């Protein structure tokens, strides 16, 4: 599955990543590569808990 990721420069040289379609899914890293790896892990955890928290992905995204 591909989801949109927004990466912005953070404080102290870190990068901050978020996935707007996953509420609260935010991570960071020292490099863009590390940031992408961290946000992927965060996304996996968000997707695991989505049923427990009672939310779903927007209809244009699927878990395929």
C-alpha positions as CSV (number, residue, x, y, z in Angstrom):
1,X,0.0,0.0,0.0
2,X,1.2,3.5,-0.8
3,X,0.1,6.4,1.4
4,X,1.2,10.1,1.1
5,X,4.1,11.1,3.3
6,X,4.9,14.7,4.1
7,X,8.5,15.3,5.1
8,X,9.6,18.7,6.5
9,X,12.8,19.9,8.1
10,X,12.6,19.9,11.9
11,X,14.7,21.4,14.6
12,X,18.3,20.5,15.1
13,X,18.8,19.1,11.7
14,X,16.1,16.3,12.0
15,X,13.4,15.6,9.5
16,X,9.8,15.2,10.5
17,X,7.4,12.9,8.6
18,X,3.7,12.5,8.8
19,X,1.0,10.6,6.9
20,X,-2.0,12.9,6.8
21,X,-4.5,10.1,6.2
22,X,-3.4,8.3,9.4
23,X,-4.4,10.4,12.4
24,X,-1.4,11.1,14.7
25,X,1.1,9.2,12.5
26,X,4.2,11.2,12.9
27,X,7.9,10.3,13.2
28,X,11.3,11.8,12.7
29,X,14.9,10.9,11.8
30,X,18.4,12.4,11.2
31,X,18.3,11.6,7.5
32,X,15.5,11.3,5.0
33,X,16.2,7.6,4.6
34,X,16.0,7.1,8.4
35,X,12.9,9.2,8.5
36,X,11.1,7.1,5.8
37,X,12.0,3.9,7.6
38,X,10.7,5.4,10.9
39,X,7.4,6.6,9.4
40,X,6.9,3.2,7.8
41,X,7.2,1.6,11.2
42,X,4.8,4.2,12.7
43,X,2.3,3.6,9.9
44,X,2.3,-0.1,10.5
45,X,1.5,0.5,14.1
46,X,-1.2,3.0,13.3
47,X,-2.8,0.6,10.8
48,X,-2.7,-2.2,13.4
49,X,-4.6,-0.1,15.9
50,X,-7.2,1.5,13.6
51,X,-9.9,-1.0,14.3
52,X,-9.4,-0.7,18.0
53,X,-9.7,3.1,17.8
54,X,-12.7,3.1,15.5
55,X,-11.4,4.8,12.4
56,X,-10.9,3.8,8.8
57,X,-8.8,4.9,5.9
58,X,-10.4,7.3,3.4
59,X,-12.2,5.3,0.6
60,X,-9.5,6.1,-2.0
61,X,-6.9,4.0,0.0
62,X,-7.1,0.3,0.6
63,X,-5.0,-2.2,2.7
64,X,-4.0,-4.2,-0.4
